[in-house]
C-alpha cells in the first residue's frame, strides 16, 4: 500500500486495530519455526537487515511467511544537520519493498553529526526552527521510501537549549506538518514525565490520537535518582497503568514489546507479551483482543 505524493497519511496508513507483537532479534532466529503463541506481528530493526544477504535475508523471508512485519529504524537521524544519506534511504526502500510493511518508523531525534555516528538517540530543541528542519527531512524520506512513516517519541535526559514549546506541542507540530504518523512509546512517556516533572496522562491527551498507529512497551531502570529507558527488563506496573489509559482514552492500535538489552529467552518474551495482552483485555474486554496472524 504505497501512498502517492498527493495522498495524506490518514488516507494511506491502515486504520488502527489491536494487535500484539515482539521484536525479532538474532538470539531467536532458531526459534522462528516454533510456535509463538500470542504474537500477531514482528518488528525488525531496519539496520540489522538492510543490504544483508545470507541468513538474515532468509530469516526475514521466513518470518514474512508467518507474520506481518514492521520496520523500525535507529539511525535515520531525522533531526541531524548532516544531509540524509541517500544510500541509506535506498537500502531502506529496498528492505521495505521486500518486507512490504504497513508502515516504517524511526525516532524524533538525531544520532550523528559531522559524519560521526553517536550510537545514541539525542534530543532536539523544542523550537520552531527544529520543527521546520525535521519536517523538510521527513518529506525527503517519504518521497524515497514511499510508504506510511511513523515517528517515535524518544526518551531524553536533558532539554536542549532554545525551547519554545512543550514536548507534546513539538511532537504534534512535527507529525501534523510533515503529515506522518506517530509511534507512541508508553514507557518513554512515563520515563520523560518522571524525569522532567510533567503529568504523563496530560501528555497523552495532548498528542494527535488520530495519527497513532503503534505503541511501544518496554522496561526501564529505576535504581538511580532518575529513570533510564533501558529496554532490558520487565515492564513496570505504572507503565502498564498508563498503557491501559492510552488504550481506553487515546487509541486502540498495535502494541510492540521491546526488549533489546540483556535479551532473555523466547519463553520469557512470550510471557511478557501475554502480560501486555492481559493488560489490554483488562482495559478493553476480551472482545477487543483479536489476533491478526496465526
C-alpha positions in Angstrom: 0.0 0.0 0.0 2.2 2.9 -1.2 1.0 6.5 -0.9 1.3 8.9 -3.7 2.8 12.4 -3.2 -0.7 13.9 -3.0 -2.3 11.4 -0.7 -2.3 12.1 3.1 -1.1 9.8 5.8 -4.5 9.4 7.2 -5.7 8.1 3.8 -2.9 5.7 3.2 -1.9 4.2 6.6 -4.0 1.2 7.7 -6.8 2.0 10.0 -6.0 1.4 13.7 -6.6 -2.1 15.0 -5.5 -4.0 18.1 -2.6 -6.5 17.8 0.4 -7.5 19.8 4.0 -8.2 18.7 7.6 -8.6 19.8 10.9 -7.7 18.2 12.7 -10.3 16.0 16.2 -10.5 17.4 19.1 -12.7 16.4 19.1 -14.9 19.6 15.7 -16.1 18.5 16.3 -16.8 14.8 16.5 -20.6 15.5 13.0 -20.4 17.2 11.3 -18.9 14.2 9.7 -22.2 13.2 8.4 -22.9 16.7 5.0 -21.8 18.0 4.9 -18.1 19.1 1.5 -18.1 20.9 0.0 -14.6 21.4 2.3 -13.0 18.8 0.4 -11.2 16.0 3.3 -9.4 14.3 7.0 -8.9 14.4 9.1 -5.8 14.4 12.6 -5.8 12.9 15.4 -3.3 13.4 15.8 -1.9 9.8 19.6 -1.6 10.1 20.0 -5.2 11.1 18.7 -6.4 7.7 19.4 -3.6 5.2 21.7 -4.7 2.4 22.2 -8.1 4.1 22.2 -11.5 2.3 22.7 -14.9 3.8 20.9 -15.9 6.9 19.4 -12.6 7.9 17.7 -12.3 4.5 16.4 -15.9 4.7 15.1 -15.3 8.2 13.2 -12.2 7.1 11.6 -14.2 4.3 10.7 -17.0 6.6 9.3 -14.5 9.2 7.2 -12.8 6.5 5.6 -16.1 5.7 4.3 -16.3 9.2 3.7 -12.8 10.4 3.1 -9.2 9.3 6.4 -7.4 9.7 7.1 -3.8 10.8 10.4 -1.9 10.1 11.8 0.2 12.9 15.0 2.2 12.4 17.5 3.6 14.9 20.0 5.6 12.8 18.0 7.7 10.3 19.0 10.8 12.4 15.9 12.7 11.1 16.9 15.7 13.3 20.5 15.8 12.3 22.3 18.6 10.4 24.2 16.3 8.1 22.4 15.6 4.8 20.3 12.5 4.9 22.3 9.6 3.4 20.9 8.7 0.0 22.5 5.2 0.1 20.8 4.6 3.5 17.4 5.6 2.1 17.8 3.4 -1.0 18.7 0.4 1.2 15.8 1.2 3.5 13.4 1.4 0.5 14.8 -2.0 -0.9 14.1 -3.6 2.5 10.6 -2.1 2.7 9.9 -3.4 -0.8 11.0 -6.9 0.3 9.1 -6.9 3.6 6.0 -4.9 2.5 5.3 -3.4 5.9 2.1 -1.4 6.6 4.4 1.4 7.8 8.1 2.0 8.8 9.3 4.1 11.7 12.3 5.9 13.3 12.9 8.3 16.2 12.3 12.1 16.5 16.0 12.7 17.4 19.4 12.8 15.9 22.2 10.2 16.1 25.0 11.5 14.0 26.8 14.8 13.2 29.9 15.8 11.1 29.8 12.2 9.8 30.2 10.7 13.3 27.7 8.1 14.4 26.9 8.5 18.1 25.0 5.2 18.5 22.5 7.1 20.7 19.3 9.0 20.2 19.9 12.6 21.1 17.1 15.1 21.8 16.2 18.1 19.6 15.3 21.6 20.8 11.6 22.1 21.1 11.7 25.0 18.7 10.0 26.3 15.5 13.3 26.1 13.7 13.7 22.4 14.7 10.1 21.7 13.5 10.8 23.2 10.1 14.1 21.4 9.8 12.7 17.9 10.7 9.5 18.4 8.5 11.6 19.0 5.4 13.7 15.9 6.1 10.7 13.8 6.6 9.3 14.8 3.2 12.6 13.6 1.7 12.3 10.3 3.5 8.7 9.8 2.5 9.5 10.6 -1.2 12.2 7.9 -1.4 10.6 5.1 0.6 7.0 5.9 -0.4 5.2 4.2 2.4 3.5 5.5 5.6 6.1 6.7 8.0 5.8 6.9 11.9 8.0 8.9 14.2 8.6 7.7 17.8 8.8 10.0 20.8 12.3 9.2 22.3 13.4 9.3 25.9 15.7 12.2 26.8 17.6 13.2 29.9 18.3 16.9 29.3 16.3 19.6 27.5 18.2 21.2 24.6 18.6 25.0 24.7 16.1 27.0 22.6 12.9 25.5 24.0 9.8 27.4 22.6 7.1 24.8 23.2 6.3 21.7 25.2 7.4 18.2 24.2 3.8 17.3 23.3 3.4 20.5 21.2 6.7 19.9 19.4 5.8 16.3 18.6 2.3 17.3 17.4 3.7 20.1 15.2 6.1 17.8 13.5 3.8 14.9 12.7 0.9 17.2 11.6 3.0 19.5 9.4 5.0 16.6 8.0 1.8 14.5 7.5 3.2 11.4 9.1 2.2 9.1 11.9 3.1 8.6 15.5 4.6 5.6 17.2 3.9 6.4 20.8 6.4 4.7 23.3 4.4 4.5 26.5 7.5 3.7 28.6 9.3 6.8 27.2 6.3 8.9 28.1 6.5 7.7 31.7 10.3 8.0 31.9 10.3 11.5 30.4 7.4 12.7 32.6 9.1 11.4 35.7 12.5 12.8 34.9 11.2 16.2 33.7 8.3 16.7 36.1 5.2 16.6 33.9 2.0 14.6 34.0 2.1 11.6 31.6 -1.6 11.4 31.4 -1.9 15.0 30.4 0.8 14.3 27.8 -1.3 11.5 26.3 -4.2 13.9 26.0 -2.2 16.4 24.1 -0.8 14.3 21.2 -2.8 13.7 18.0 -4.6 10.4 18.6 -5.7 10.0 15.0 -2.1 9.7 13.9 -1.1 7.0 16.3 -0.7 3.6 14.7 1.6 1.8 17.1 2.6 1.7 20.8 5.9 0.5 22.2 6.1 -1.1 25.7 9.4 -1.7 27.5 11.1 -1.8 30.8 13.2 0.9 32.5 15.8 1.1 35.2 14.7 2.9 38.4 17.7 2.1 40.5 19.1 5.7 40.3 17.9 9.1 41.1 16.3 9.3 37.6 14.7 6.7 35.3 16.7 5.2 32.5 15.0 3.8 29.4 16.9 0.5 29.4 14.8 -1.9 27.3 16.4 -4.6 29.4 13.8 -5.6 32.0 10.2 -6.3 32.7 7.6 -3.6 32.2 6.8 -1.6 35.4 3.3 -1.6 36.9 3.0 2.2 36.4 3.7 1.8 32.7 1.0 -0.9 32.4 -1.4 1.5 34.1 -0.5 4.3 31.7 -0.9 1.8 28.8 -4.4 0.9 29.8 -5.3 4.6 29.9 -3.9 5.0 26.4 -5.9 2.1 25.1 -9.2 3.4 26.6 -8.8 7.1 26.2 -6.4 7.7 23.2 -6.1 4.9 20.6 -6.5 1.2 20.2 -3.5 0.2 18.0 -0.8 -2.3 17.5 1.5 -2.8 20.6 5.1 -3.9 20.4 7.0 -5.3 23.3 10.6 -4.0 23.1 13.4 -5.9 24.9 16.7 -5.0 23.3 19.3 -5.4 26.1 20.0 -8.5 28.2 17.7 -10.2 25.7 16.0 -13.1 27.5 14.8 -16.4 26.1 11.9 -16.5 23.8 9.8 -18.1 26.6 10.3 -15.0 28.8 9.4 -12.7 25.9 6.3 -14.6 25.1 5.2 -14.5 28.8 5.8 -10.7 28.9 3.8 -10.3 25.7 1.0 -12.2 27.3 1.0 -9.7 30.2 0.6 -6.9 27.6 -2.3 -8.7 26.1 -3.8 -9.3 29.6 -3.5 -5.6 30.3 -5.3 -4.7 27.1 -8.0 -7.3 27.9 -8.5 -5.8 31.4 -8.8 -2.4 29.9 -11.0 -3.1 26.9 -12.5 -6.5 27.4 -11.7 -9.8 25.7 -13.8 -9.0 22.7 -11.2 -6.4 21.6 -8.3 -8.8 21.7 -8.2 -10.0 18.1 -5.2 -11.7 16.6 -4.1 -10.8 13.0 -1.9 -13.7 12.4 -1.9 -17.4 13.3 
